[in-house]
Amino acid sequence: MPREVTHEAKGPQRLDEDAMGDDGAIYVCRCGLSDDKPFCDGSHNATIDESDDMLYKYENDDADGPRREISEIVYAEE
């Protein structure tokens, strides 16, 4: 069953010191665009000019593909 997954982060999550490999830090993708999931490959750079108030969709979840605005995000008042 296909489903839409929404990623709100624009950058990777660095794993803690215990999870680091011999080559240095390990970064996990949080934007959903990496071709090397679960690891970051820098694809989040495509999200740099996104507005925090807009929801976007990348065709085929590809950072190099066309991006379109889906809807404006409305936050509930606290």
All heavy atoms as a GROMACS GRO file, in nm:
protein
  610
    1MET      N    1   0.084  -0.116   0.000
    1MET     CA    2   0.000   0.000   0.000
    1MET      C    3   0.090   0.124   0.000
    1MET      O    4   0.170   0.142   0.090
    1MET     CB    5  -0.089  -0.001   0.124
    1MET     CG    6  -0.165   0.128   0.143
    1MET     SD    7  -0.251   0.142   0.301
    1MET     CE    8  -0.372   0.015   0.285
    2PRO      N    9   0.077   0.211  -0.100
    2PRO     CA   10   0.158   0.334  -0.101
    2PRO      C   11   0.107   0.434   0.001
    2PRO      O   12  -0.009   0.435   0.038
    2PRO     CB   13   0.140   0.386  -0.244
    2PRO     CG   14   0.020   0.320  -0.296
    2PRO     CD   15  -0.003   0.195  -0.218
    3ARG      N   16   0.199   0.516   0.050
    3ARG     CA   17   0.160   0.621   0.145
    3ARG      C   18   0.253   0.739   0.131
    3ARG      O   19   0.369   0.724   0.090
    3ARG     CB   20   0.159   0.570   0.288
    3ARG     CG   21   0.294   0.530   0.342
    3ARG     CD   22   0.287   0.467   0.481
    3ARG     NE   23   0.188   0.364   0.497
    3ARG     CZ   24   0.206   0.235   0.465
    3ARG    NH1   25   0.320   0.197   0.416
    3ARG    NH2   26   0.113   0.147   0.484
    4GLU      N   27   0.204   0.855   0.162
    4GLU     CA   28   0.282   0.979   0.161
    4GLU      C   29   0.354   0.993   0.294
    4GLU      O   30   0.295   0.974   0.400
    4GLU     CB   31   0.189   1.099   0.141
    4GLU     CG   32   0.259   1.231   0.140
    4GLU     CD   33   0.314   1.269   0.005
    4GLU    OE1   34   0.276   1.204  -0.095
    4GLU    OE2   35   0.393   1.363  -0.001
    5VAL      N   36   0.482   1.023   0.290
    5VAL     CA   37   0.559   1.046   0.411
    5VAL      C   38   0.605   1.191   0.409
    5VAL      O   39   0.664   1.236   0.310
    5VAL     CB   40   0.682   0.952   0.419
    5VAL    CG1   41   0.764   0.982   0.541
    5VAL    CG2   42   0.637   0.807   0.418
    6THR      N   43   0.577   1.264   0.514
    6THR     CA   44   0.613   1.404   0.520
    6THR      C   45   0.737   1.421   0.607
    6THR      O   46   0.742   1.372   0.719
    6THR     CB   47   0.497   1.488   0.579
    6THR    OG1   48   0.383   1.469   0.496
    6THR    CG2   49   0.533   1.634   0.584
    7HIS      N   50   0.836   1.490   0.553
    7HIS     CA   51   0.959   1.520   0.625
    7HIS      C   52   0.963   1.670   0.648
    7HIS      O   53   0.946   1.747   0.555
    7HIS     CB   54   1.081   1.476   0.545
    7HIS     CG   55   1.087   1.330   0.522
    7HIS    ND1   56   1.153   1.245   0.606
    7HIS    CD2   57   1.032   1.252   0.426
    7HIS    CE1   58   1.140   1.122   0.561
    7HIS    NE2   59   1.067   1.124   0.452
    8GLU      N   60   0.985   1.711   0.771
    8GLU     CA   61   0.987   1.853   0.802
    8GLU      C   62   1.127   1.909   0.816
    8GLU      O   63   1.146   2.029   0.812
    8GLU     CB   64   0.907   1.879   0.930
    8GLU     CG   65   0.760   1.846   0.913
    8GLU     CD   66   0.682   1.866   1.041
    8GLU    OE1   67   0.742   1.905   1.143
    8GLU    OE2   68   0.561   1.843   1.038
    9ALA      N   69   1.224   1.825   0.832
    9ALA     CA   70   1.361   1.872   0.854
    9ALA      C   71   1.426   1.910   0.721
    9ALA      O   72   1.396   1.853   0.617
    9ALA     CB   73   1.444   1.765   0.922
   10LYS      N   74   1.515   2.007   0.729
   10LYS     CA   75   1.588   2.050   0.609
   10LYS      C   76   1.734   2.009   0.614
   10LYS      O   77   1.812   2.048   0.529
   10LYS     CB   78   1.580   2.202   0.596
   10LYS     CG   79   1.441   2.252   0.563
   10LYS     CD   80   1.443   2.400   0.539
   10LYS     CE   81   1.305   2.451   0.505
   10LYS     NZ   82   1.307   2.594   0.475
   11GLY      N   83   1.771   1.930   0.712
   11GLY     CA   84   1.909   1.886   0.724
   11GLY      C   85   1.917   1.754   0.796
   11GLY      O   86   1.818   1.703   0.849
   12PRO      N   87   2.036   1.694   0.799
   12PRO     CA   88   2.053   1.561   0.858
   12PRO      C   89   2.064   1.565   1.010
   12PRO      O   90   2.081   1.670   1.071
   12PRO     CB   91   2.185   1.514   0.798
   12PRO     CG   92   2.262   1.640   0.778
   12PRO     CD   93   2.159   1.744   0.740
   13GLN      N   94   2.054   1.447   1.070
   13GLN     CA   95   2.075   1.429   1.214
   13GLN      C   96   2.208   1.359   1.233
   13GLN      O   97   2.230   1.252   1.178
   13GLN     CB   98   1.962   1.344   1.273
   13GLN     CG   99   1.983   1.307   1.418
   13GLN     CD  100   1.976   1.428   1.510
   13GLN    OE1  101   1.885   1.507   1.498
   13GLN    NE2  102   2.072   1.441   1.598
   14ARG      N  103   2.296   1.422   1.309
   14ARG     CA  104   2.425   1.359   1.339
   14ARG      C  105   2.403   1.259   1.452
   14ARG      O  106   2.343   1.291   1.554
   14ARG     CB  107   2.525   1.465   1.382
   14ARG     CG  108   2.660   1.408   1.411
   14ARG     CD  109   2.756   1.516   1.452
   14ARG     NE  110   2.882   1.456   1.493
   14ARG     CZ  111   2.996   1.520   1.496
   14ARG    NH1  112   3.001   1.647   1.464
   14ARG    NH2  113   3.104   1.458   1.533
   15LEU      N  114   2.452   1.137   1.432
   15LEU     CA  115   2.439   1.036   1.536
   15LEU      C  116   2.538   1.064   1.649
   15LEU      O  117   2.641   1.127   1.627
   15LEU     CB  118   2.464   0.897   1.478
   15LEU     CG  119   2.363   0.849   1.374
   15LEU    CD1  120   2.396   0.708   1.330
   15LEU    CD2  121   2.220   0.857   1.425
   16ASP      N  122   2.507   1.015   1.767
   16ASP     CA  123   2.592   1.044   1.884
   16ASP      C  124   2.729   0.976   1.871
   16ASP      O  125   2.752   0.893   1.785
   16ASP     CB  126   2.523   1.006   2.014
   16ASP     CG  127   2.496   0.857   2.027
   16ASP    OD1  128   2.565   0.777   1.962
   16ASP    OD2  129   2.408   0.821   2.105
   17GLU      N  130   2.819   1.013   1.958
   17GLU     CA  131   2.958   0.966   1.954
   17GLU      C  132   2.969   0.815   1.949
   17GLU      O  133   3.058   0.761   1.883
   17GLU     CB  134   3.034   1.020   2.076
   17GLU     CG  135   3.039   1.170   2.086
   17GLU     CD  136   3.134   1.233   1.985
   17GLU    OE1  137   3.234   1.170   1.949
   17GLU    OE2  138   3.107   1.347   1.942
   18ASP      N  139   2.881   0.742   2.018
   18ASP     CA  140   2.889   0.597   2.024
   18ASP      C  141   2.861   0.531   1.889
   18ASP      O  142   2.902   0.418   1.864
   18ASP     CB  143   2.792   0.541   2.128
   18ASP     CG  144   2.828   0.584   2.269
   18ASP    OD1  145   2.947   0.612   2.294
   18ASP    OD2  146   2.737   0.592   2.353
   19ALA      N  147   2.789   0.602   1.800
   19ALA     CA  148   2.751   0.544   1.672
   19ALA      C  149   2.846   0.584   1.559
   19ALA      O  150   2.828   0.540   1.447
   19ALA     CB  151   2.609   0.588   1.637
   20MET      N  152   2.945   0.666   1.587
   20MET     CA  153   3.036   0.713   1.483
   20MET      C  154   3.129   0.602   1.437
   20MET      O  155   3.180   0.524   1.516
   20MET     CB  156   3.118   0.831   1.533
   20MET     CG  157   3.036   0.955   1.548
   20MET     SD  158   3.142   1.092   1.589
   20MET     CE  159   3.020   1.210   1.637
   21GLY      N  160   3.151   0.599   1.308
   21GLY     CA  161   3.242   0.502   1.251
   21GLY      C  162   3.385   0.554   1.253
   21GLY      O  163   3.413   0.663   1.302
   22ASP      N  164   3.475   0.475   1.199
   22ASP     CA  165   3.616   0.513   1.195
   22ASP      C  166   3.641   0.633   1.104
   22ASP      O  167   3.741   0.702   1.119
   22ASP     CB  168   3.700   0.394   1.148
   22ASP     CG  169   3.696   0.279   1.248
   22ASP    OD1  170   3.670   0.303   1.367
   22ASP    OD2  171   3.719   0.165   1.204
   23ASP      N  172   3.552   0.656   1.008
   23ASP     CA  173   3.571   0.765   0.912
   23ASP      C  174   3.520   0.899   0.963
   23ASP      O  175   3.528   0.999   0.894
   23ASP     CB  176   3.499   0.733   0.781
   23ASP     CG  177   3.557   0.610   0.712
   23ASP    OD1  178   3.667   0.568   0.751
   23ASP    OD2  179   3.492   0.559   0.622
   24GLY      N  180   3.466   0.903   1.082
   24GLY     CA  181   3.412   1.028   1.136
   24GLY      C  182   3.265   1.016   1.166
   24GLY      O  183   3.214   0.907   1.191
   25ALA      N  184   3.198   1.127   1.164
   25ALA     CA  185   3.057   1.132   1.202
   25ALA      C  186   2.967   1.063   1.099
   25ALA      O  187   3.000   1.057   0.981
   25ALA     CB  188   3.013   1.276   1.218
   26ILE      N  189   2.855   1.013   1.147
   26ILE     CA  190   2.754   0.952   1.063
   26ILE      C  191   2.631   1.043   1.068
   26ILE      O  192   2.586   1.081   1.176
   26ILE     CB  193   2.717   0.810   1.111
   26ILE    CG1  194   2.839   0.719   1.099
   26ILE    CG2  195   2.600   0.755   1.031
   26ILE    CD1  196   2.817   0.581   1.157
   27TYR      N  197   2.576   1.077   0.950
   27TYR     CA  198   2.458   1.162   0.942
   27TYR      C  199   2.344   1.084   0.879
   27TYR      O  200   2.361   1.018   0.777
   27TYR     CB  201   2.489   1.286   0.858
   27TYR     CG  202   2.588   1.378   0.925
   27TYR    CD1  203   2.724   1.361   0.908
   27TYR    CD2  204   2.544   1.480   1.008
   27TYR    CE1  205   2.815   1.445   0.971
   27TYR    CE2  206   2.634   1.564   1.072
   27TYR     CZ  207   2.769   1.546   1.052
   27TYR     OH  208   2.858   1.628   1.115
   28VAL      N  209   2.225   1.094   0.941
   28VAL     CA  210   2.106   1.024   0.894
   28VAL      C  211   2.015   1.126   0.826
   28VAL      O  212   1.993   1.236   0.876
   28VAL     CB  213   2.032   0.957   1.012
   28VAL    CG1  214   1.903   0.893   0.966
   28VAL    CG2  215   2.123   0.854   1.078
   29CYS      N  216   1.962   1.088   0.711
   29CYS     CA  217   1.873   1.176   0.632
   29CYS      C  218   1.744   1.202   0.708
   29CYS      O  219   1.681   1.111   0.761
   29CYS     CB  220   1.842   1.108   0.499
   29CYS     SG  221   1.721   1.199   0.400
   30ARG      N  222   1.704   1.330   0.713
   30ARG     CA  223   1.574   1.367   0.771
   30ARG      C  224   1.487   1.440   0.670
   30ARG      O  225   1.372   1.468   0.697
   30ARG     CB  226   1.593   1.455   0.894
   30ARG     CG  227   1.662   1.384   1.007
   30ARG     CD  228   1.663   1.466   1.133
   30ARG     NE  229   1.721   1.598   1.109
   30ARG     CZ  230   1.707   1.703   1.190
   30ARG    NH1  231   1.638   1.692   1.301
   30ARG    NH2  232   1.762   1.818   1.162
   31CYS      N  233   1.541   1.473   0.553
   31CYS     CA  234   1.462   1.546   0.453
   31CYS      C  235   1.384   1.451   0.362
   31CYS      O  236   1.288   1.491   0.298
   31CYS     CB  237   1.551   1.638   0.369
   31CYS     SG  238   1.654   1.553   0.248
   32GLY      N  239   1.427   1.325   0.356
   32GLY     CA  240   1.358   1.226   0.274
   32GLY      C  241   1.403   1.223   0.129
   32GLY      O  242   1.349   1.147   0.049
   33LEU      N  243   1.504   1.301   0.092
   33LEU     CA  244   1.545   1.309  -0.048
   33LEU      C  245   1.673   1.233  -0.080
   33LEU      O  246   1.711   1.221  -0.196
   33LEU     CB  247   1.563   1.456  -0.088
   33LEU     CG  248   1.436   1.542  -0.080
   33LEU    CD1  249   1.471   1.688  -0.107
   33LEU    CD2  250   1.332   1.492  -0.177
   34SER      N  251   1.741   1.180   0.020
   34SER     CA  252   1.869   1.113  -0.001
   34SER      C  253   1.852   0.987  -0.086
   34SER      O  254   1.757   0.911  -0.069
   34SER     CB  255   1.932   1.075   0.133
   34SER     OG  256   2.051   1.002   0.113
   35ASP      N  257   1.948   0.965  -0.176
   35ASP     CA  258   1.950   0.841  -0.254
   35ASP      C  259   2.025   0.732  -0.180
   35ASP      O  260   2.035   0.619  -0.228
   35ASP     CB  261   2.018   0.865  -0.390
   35ASP     CG  262   1.931   0.946  -0.484
   35ASP    OD1  263   1.807   0.938  -0.475
   35ASP    OD2  264   1.988   1.019  -0.568
   36ASP      N  265   2.079   0.767  -0.064
   36ASP     CA  266   2.160   0.674   0.016
   36ASP      C  267   2.095   0.651   0.154
   36ASP      O  268   2.163   0.638   0.253
   36ASP     CB  269   2.301   0.731   0.033
   36ASP     CG  270   2.400   0.630   0.086
   36ASP    OD1  271   2.377   0.509   0.068
   36ASP    OD2  272   2.499   0.672   0.149
   37LYS      N  273   1.960   0.651   0.158
   37LYS     CA  274   1.889   0.636   0.286
   37LYS      C  275   1.935   0.509   0.357
   37LYS      O  276   1.959   0.409   0.290
   37LYS     CB  277   1.738   0.628   0.263
   37LYS     CG  278   1.677   0.759   0.221
   37LYS     CD  279   1.528   0.741   0.203
   37LYS     CE  280   1.465   0.858   0.136
   37LYS     NZ  281   1.463   0.850  -0.007
   38PRO      N  282   1.950   0.508   0.483
   38PRO     CA  283   1.909   0.612   0.578
   38PRO      C  284   2.013   0.722   0.595
   38PRO      O  285   1.996   0.810   0.677
   38PRO     CB  286   1.891   0.535   0.708
   38PRO     CG  287   1.997   0.431   0.702
   38PRO     CD  288   2.002   0.391   0.555
   39PHE      N  289   2.122   0.717   0.518
   39PHE     CA  290   2.229   0.814   0.536
   39PHE      C  291   2.209   0.938   0.451
   39PHE      O  292   2.148   0.932   0.344
   39PHE     CB  293   2.364   0.749   0.505
   39PHE     CG  294   2.388   0.625   0.585
   39PHE    CD1  295   2.379   0.500   0.528
   39PHE    CD2  296   2.415   0.633   0.721
   39PHE    CE1  297   2.398   0.386   0.603
   39PHE    CE2  298   2.435   0.520   0.798
   39PHE     CZ  299   2.425   0.396   0.738
   40CYS      N  300   2.263   1.049   0.496
   40CYS     CA  301   2.255   1.176   0.425
   40CYS      C  302   2.354   1.176   0.308
   40CYS      O  303   2.468   1.133   0.323
   40CYS     CB  304   2.288   1.291   0.521
   40CYS     SG  305   2.296   1.451   0.440
   41ASP      N  306   2.309   1.224   0.192
   41ASP     CA  307   2.399   1.240   0.078
   41ASP      C  308   2.407   1.386   0.032
   41ASP      O  309   2.458   1.416  -0.074
   41ASP     CB  310   2.359   1.149  -0.039
   41ASP     CG  311   2.227   1.189  -0.102
   41ASP    OD1  312   2.163   1.286  -0.057
   41ASP    OD2  313   2.187   1.122  -0.200
   42GLY      N  314   2.352   1.478   0.114
   42GLY     CA  315   2.355   1.620   0.081
   42GLY      C  316   2.236   1.668   0.000
   42GLY      O  317   2.228   1.785  -0.036
   43SER      N  318   2.141   1.580  -0.029
   43SER     CA  319   2.025   1.618  -0.109
   43SER      C  320   1.941   1.727  -0.043
   43SER      O  321   1.868   1.799  -0.111
   43SER     CB  322   1.935   1.497  -0.136
   43SER     OG  323   2.002   1.406  -0.220
   44HIS      N  324   1.954   1.744   0.089
   44HIS     CA  325   1.877   1.846   0.160
   44HIS      C  326   1.913   1.987   0.112
   44HIS      O  327   1.838   2.081   0.136
   44HIS     CB  328   1.899   1.836   0.312
   44HIS     CG  329   2.041   1.853   0.352
   44HIS    ND1  330   2.129   1.748   0.356
   44HIS    CD2  331   2.111   1.963   0.389
   44HIS    CE1  332   2.248   1.792   0.395
   44HIS    NE2  333   2.240   1.923   0.415
   45ASN      N  334   2.024   2.002   0.040
   45ASN     CA  335   2.060   2.133  -0.013
   45ASN      C  336   1.953   2.187  -0.108
   45ASN      O  337   1.941   2.308  -0.127
   45ASN     CB  338   2.196   2.128  -0.081
   45ASN     CG  339   2.308   2.110   0.020
   45ASN    OD1  340   2.304   2.168   0.128
   45ASN    ND2  341   2.406   2.028  -0.014
   46ALA      N  342   1.872   2.098  -0.167
   46ALA     CA  343   1.764   2.141  -0.256
   46ALA      C  344   1.653   2.212  -0.179
   46ALA      O  345   1.571   2.283  -0.237
   46ALA     CB  346   1.706   2.021  -0.329
   47THR      N  347   1.650   2.197  -0.046
   47THR     CA  348   1.543   2.255   0.035
   47THR      C  349   1.577   2.392   0.092
   47THR      O  350   1.496   2.453   0.161
   47THR     CB  351   1.506   2.161   0.152
   47THR    OG1  352   1.613   2.160   0.248
   47THR    CG2  353   1.477   2.020   0.105
   48ILE      N  354   1.696   2.442   0.064
   48ILE     CA  355   1.745   2.566   0.126
   48ILE      C  356   1.651   2.684   0.108
   48ILE      O  357   1.630   2.761   0.199
   48ILE     CB  358   1.888   2.597   0.075
   48ILE    CG1  359   1.986   2.516   0.157
   48ILE    CG2  360   1.919   2.742   0.075
   48ILE    CD1  361   2.130   2.543   0.131
   49ASP      N  362   1.591   2.700  -0.009
   49ASP     CA  363   1.506   2.816  -0.034
   49ASP      C  364   1.358   2.791  -0.008
   49ASP      O  365   1.274   2.873  -0.040
   49ASP     CB  366   1.527   2.868  -0.176
   49ASP     CG  367   1.488   2.767  -0.282
   49ASP    OD1  368   1.471   2.647  -0.249
   49ASP    OD2  369   1.475   2.807  -0.399
   50GLU      N  370   1.325   2.679   0.057
   50GLU     CA  371   1.185   2.652   0.090
   50GLU      C  372   1.137   2.742   0.204
   50GLU      O  373   1.210   2.771   0.297
   50GLU     CB  374   1.168   2.506   0.134
   50GLU     CG  375   1.186   2.408   0.024
   50GLU     CD  376   1.166   2.264   0.069
   50GLU    OE1  377   1.145   2.239   0.189
   50GLU    OE2  378   1.171   2.178  -0.018
   51SER      N  379   1.012   2.782   0.194
   51SER     CA  380   0.948   2.859   0.300
   51SER      C  381   0.902   2.765   0.411
   51SER      O  382   0.855   2.654   0.384
   51SER     CB  383   0.828   2.934   0.243
   51SER     OG  384   0.749   2.987   0.347
   52ASP      N  385   0.915   2.809   0.536
   52ASP     CA  386   0.868   2.727   0.649
   52ASP      C  387   0.716   2.716   0.653
   52ASP      O  388   0.662   2.630   0.722
   52ASP     CB  389   0.918   2.785   0.781
   52ASP     CG  390   1.068   2.769   0.798
   52ASP    OD1  391   1.126   2.680   0.733
   52ASP    OD2  392   1.127   2.845   0.876
   53ASP      N  393   0.648   2.802   0.579
   53ASP     CA  394   0.501   2.804   0.580
   53ASP      C  395   0.438   2.734   0.460
   53ASP      O  396   0.319   2.750   0.435
   53ASP     CB  397   0.451   2.948   0.586
   53ASP     CG  398   0.491   3.017   0.715
   53ASP    OD1  399   0.505   2.948   0.818
   53ASP    OD2  400   0.508   3.140   0.713
   54MET      N  401   0.516   2.658   0.386
   54MET     CA  402   0.465   2.594   0.266
   54MET      C  403   0.503   2.446   0.267
   54MET      O  404   0.611   2.409   0.315
   54MET     CB  405   0.524   2.661   0.142
   54MET     CG  406   0.463   2.616   0.011
   54MET     SD  407   0.287   2.648  -0.007
   54MET     CE  408   0.282   2.826  -0.003
   55LEU      N  409   0.415   2.362   0.216
   55LEU     CA  410   0.439   2.218   0.203
   55LEU      C  411   0.479   2.192   0.058
   55LEU      O  412   0.412   2.240  -0.034
   55LEU     CB  413   0.313   2.140   0.240
   55LEU     CG  414   0.319   1.989   0.232
   55LEU    CD1  415   0.421   1.936   0.332
   55LEU    CD2  416   0.182   1.930   0.262
   56TYR      N  417   0.587   2.118   0.037
   56TYR     CA  418   0.639   2.093  -0.097
   56TYR      C  419   0.639   1.945  -0.130
   56TYR      O  420   0.646   1.860  -0.042
   56TYR     CB  421   0.785   2.142  -0.107
   56TYR     CG  422   0.800   2.290  -0.087
   56TYR    CD1  423   0.823   2.342   0.039
   56TYR    CD2  424   0.790   2.378  -0.194
   56TYR    CE1  425   0.837   2.478   0.059
   56TYR    CE2  426   0.804   2.514  -0.175
   56TYR     CZ  427   0.828   2.564  -0.049
   56TYR     OH  428   0.841   2.699  -0.029
   57LYS      N  429   0.634   1.916  -0.258
   57LYS     CA  430   0.644   1.779  -0.308
   57LYS      C  431   0.749   1.778  -0.419
   57LYS      O  432   0.746   1.861  -0.508
   57LYS     CB  433   0.509   1.732  -0.364
   57LYS     CG  434   0.512   1.597  -0.432
   57LYS     CD  435   0.532   1.486  -0.333
   57LYS     CE  436   0.530   1.352  -0.404
   57LYS     NZ  437   0.578   1.246  -0.320
   58TYR      N  438   0.845   1.686  -0.408
   58TYR     CA  439   0.946   1.667  -0.511
   58TYR      C  440   0.904   1.546  -0.594
   58TYR      O  441   0.877   1.440  -0.538
   58TYR     CB  442   1.083   1.642  -0.449
   58TYR     CG  443   1.143   1.766  -0.387
   58TYR    CD1  444   1.104   1.810  -0.262
   58TYR    CD2  445   1.240   1.839  -0.455
   58TYR    CE1  446   1.158   1.924  -0.205
   58TYR    CE2  447   1.296   1.952  -0.399
   58TYR     CZ  448   1.254   1.995  -0.274
   58TYR     OH  449   1.308   2.107  -0.219
   59GLU      N  450   0.900   1.563  -0.726
   59GLU     CA  451   0.860   1.454  -0.812
   59GLU      C  452   0.950   1.333  -0.789
   59GLU      O  453   1.073   1.344  -0.791
   59GLU     CB  454   0.868   1.496  -0.959
   59GLU     CG  455   0.806   1.396  -1.053
   59GLU     CD  456   0.794   1.450  -1.194
   59GLU    OE1  457   0.741   1.561  -1.210
   59GLU    OE2  458   0.840   1.380  -1.286
   60ASN      N  459   0.889   1.218  -0.763
   60ASN     CA  460   0.959   1.092  -0.736
   60ASN      C  461   1.053   1.101  -0.616
   60ASN      O  462   1.150   1.026  -0.608
   60ASN     CB  463   1.036   1.044  -0.859
   60ASN     CG  464   0.945   1.016  -0.975
   60ASN    OD1  465   0.837   0.960  -0.959
   60ASN    ND2  466   0.985   1.058  -1.093
   61ASP      N  467   1.026   1.194  -0.524
   61ASP     CA  468   1.112   1.216  -0.407
   61ASP      C  469   1.259   1.232  -0.447
   61ASP      O  470   1.349   1.186  -0.379
   61ASP     CB  471   1.097   1.101  -0.306
   61ASP     CG  472   0.959   1.099  -0.245
   61ASP    OD1  473   0.901   1.208  -0.227
   61ASP    OD2  474   0.909   0.990  -0.214
   62ASP      N  475   1.281   1.301  -0.558
   62ASP     CA  476   1.415   1.322  -0.613
   62ASP      C  477   1.450   1.470  -0.600
   62ASP      O  478   1.381   1.556  -0.653
   62ASP     CB  479   1.415   1.281  -0.761
   62ASP     CG  480   1.551   1.295  -0.826
   62ASP    OD1  481   1.646   1.341  -0.761
   62ASP    OD2  482   1.560   1.259  -0.946
   63ALA      N  483   1.559   1.499  -0.529
   63ALA     CA  484   1.601   1.638  -0.507
   63ALA      C  485   1.630   1.710  -0.637
   63ALA      O  486   1.621   1.833  -0.644
   63ALA     CB  487   1.725   1.641  -0.417
   64ASP      N  488   1.664   1.638  -0.743
   64ASP     CA  489   1.692   1.699  -0.873
   64ASP      C  490   1.566   1.713  -0.959
   64ASP      O  491   1.570   1.776  -1.064
   64ASP     CB  492   1.796   1.618  -0.950
   64ASP     CG  493   1.931   1.619  -0.879
   64ASP    OD1  494   1.966   1.723  -0.820
   64ASP    OD2  495   2.000   1.515  -0.883
   65GLY      N  496   1.457   1.653  -0.913
   65GLY     CA  497   1.332   1.659  -0.988
   65GLY      C  498   1.257   1.788  -0.963
   65GLY      O  499   1.295   1.867  -0.876
   66PRO      N  500   1.151   1.811  -1.039
   66PRO     CA  501   1.072   1.932  -1.018
   66PRO      C  502   1.009   1.935  -0.879
   66PRO      O  503   0.966   1.832  -0.827
   66PRO     CB  504   0.964   1.924  -1.125
   66PRO     CG  505   0.999   1.812  -1.215
   66PRO     CD  506   1.102   1.728  -1.146
   67ARG      N  507   1.004   2.054  -0.821
   67ARG     CA  508   0.942   2.074  -0.690
   67ARG      C  509   0.817   2.158  -0.710
   67ARG      O  510   0.817   2.253  -0.786
   67ARG     CB  511   1.039   2.147  -0.597
   67ARG     CG  512   0.977   2.186  -0.463
   67ARG     CD  513   1.076   2.260  -0.377
   67ARG     NE  514   1.099   2.394  -0.428
   67ARG     CZ  515   1.195   2.476  -0.385
   67ARG    NH1  516   1.277   2.437  -0.290
   67ARG    NH2  517   1.209   2.594  -0.435
   68ARG      N  518   0.710   2.121  -0.641
   68ARG     CA  519   0.589   2.204  -0.648
   68ARG      C  520   0.535   2.228  -0.509
   68ARG      O  521   0.556   2.149  -0.418
   68ARG     CB  522   0.484   2.139  -0.737
   68ARG     CG  523   0.435   2.006  -0.694
   68ARG     CD  524   0.344   1.943  -0.802
   68ARG     NE  525   0.320   1.806  -0.773
   68ARG     CZ  526   0.212   1.760  -0.710
   68ARG    NH1  527   0.119   1.841  -0.672
   68ARG    NH2  528   0.199   1.632  -0.685
   69GLU      N  529   0.469   2.342  -0.495
   69GLU     CA  530   0.405   2.375  -0.368
   69GLU      C  531   0.274   2.301  -0.359
   69GLU      O  532   0.195   2.302  -0.452
   69GLU     CB  533   0.381   2.526  -0.358
   69GLU     CG  534   0.509   2.606  -0.357
   69GLU     CD  535   0.483   2.756  -0.353
   69GLU    OE1  536   0.368   2.800  -0.375
   69GLU    OE2  537   0.579   2.830  -0.329
   70ILE      N  538   0.252   2.234  -0.246
   70ILE     CA  539   0.129   2.158  -0.226
   70ILE      C  540   0.023   2.244  -0.157
   70ILE      O  541  -0.087   2.256  -0.204
   70ILE     CB  542   0.156   2.031  -0.142
   70ILE    CG1  543   0.257   1.942  -0.211
   70ILE    CG2  544   0.029   1.956  -0.111
   70ILE    CD1  545   0.211   1.884  -0.341
   71SER      N  546   0.060   2.302  -0.044
   71SER     CA  547  -0.035   2.386   0.029
   71SER      C  548   0.039   2.468   0.133
   71SER      O  549   0.150   2.436   0.172
   71SER     CB  550  -0.144   2.302   0.098
   71SER     OG  551  -0.086   2.224   0.200
   72GLU      N  552  -0.028   2.571   0.179
   72GLU     CA  553   0.027   2.650   0.286
   72GLU      C  554   0.001   2.579   0.418
   72GLU      O  555  -0.105   2.520   0.438
   72GLU     CB  556  -0.038   2.788   0.288
   72GLU     CG  557   0.026   2.884   0.387
   72GLU     CD  558  -0.026   3.027   0.371
   72GLU    OE1  559  -0.109   3.051   0.282
   72GLU    OE2  560   0.015   3.109   0.450
   73ILE      N  561   0.098   2.581   0.506
   73ILE     CA  562   0.084   2.517   0.638
   73ILE      C  563   0.020   2.616   0.733
   73ILE      O  564   0.066   2.729   0.747
   73ILE     CB  565   0.221   2.472   0.692
   73ILE    CG1  566   0.282   2.369   0.597
   73ILE    CG2  567   0.207   2.414   0.831
   73ILE    CD1  568   0.424   2.332   0.630
   74VAL      N  569  -0.087   2.573   0.796
   74VAL     CA  570  -0.157   2.657   0.893
   74VAL      C  571  -0.132   2.599   1.031
   74VAL      O  572  -0.164   2.483   1.057
   74VAL     CB  573  -0.308   2.663   0.864
   74VAL    CG1  574  -0.379   2.748   0.969
   74VAL    CG2  575  -0.333   2.715   0.722
   75TYR      N  576  -0.072   2.679   1.117
   75TYR     CA  577  -0.040   2.633   1.252
   75TYR      C  578  -0.154   2.669   1.347
   75TYR      O  579  -0.210   2.777   1.339
   75TYR     CB  580   0.090   2.697   1.301
   75TYR     CG  581   0.209   2.658   1.219
   75TYR    CD1  582   0.256   2.738   1.117
   75TYR    CD2  583   0.274   2.537   1.244
   75TYR    CE1  584   0.366   2.701   1.042
   75TYR    CE2  585   0.383   2.499   1.168
   75TYR     CZ  586   0.429   2.582   1.067
   75TYR     OH  587   0.537   2.544   0.993
   76ALA      N  588  -0.187   2.575   1.434
   76ALA     CA  589  -0.292   2.600   1.534
   76ALA      C  590  -0.240   2.702   1.636
   76ALA      O  591  -0.123   2.697   1.674
   76ALA     CB  592  -0.330   2.471   1.604
   77GLU      N  593  -0.328   2.790   1.679
   77GLU     CA  594  -0.290   2.887   1.781
   77GLU      C  595  -0.278   2.816   1.914
   77GLU      O  596  -0.356   2.729   1.948
   77GLU     CB  597  -0.394   2.998   1.789
   77GLU     CG  598  -0.393   3.087   1.666
   77GLU     CD  599  -0.484   3.206   1.683
   77GLU    OE1  600  -0.492   3.260   1.794
   77GLU    OE2  601  -0.547   3.244   1.583
   78GLU      N  602  -0.176   2.857   1.989
   78GLU     CA  603  -0.154   2.795   2.121
   78GLU      C  604  -0.226   2.870   2.230
   78GLU      O  605  -0.251   2.982   2.228
   78GLU     CB  606  -0.006   2.791   2.149
   78GLU     CG  607   0.065   2.698   2.052
   78GLU     CD  608   0.213   2.692   2.083
   78GLU    OE1  609   0.255   2.714   2.197
   78GLU    OE2  610   0.287   2.663   1.989
   0.00000   0.00000   0.00000
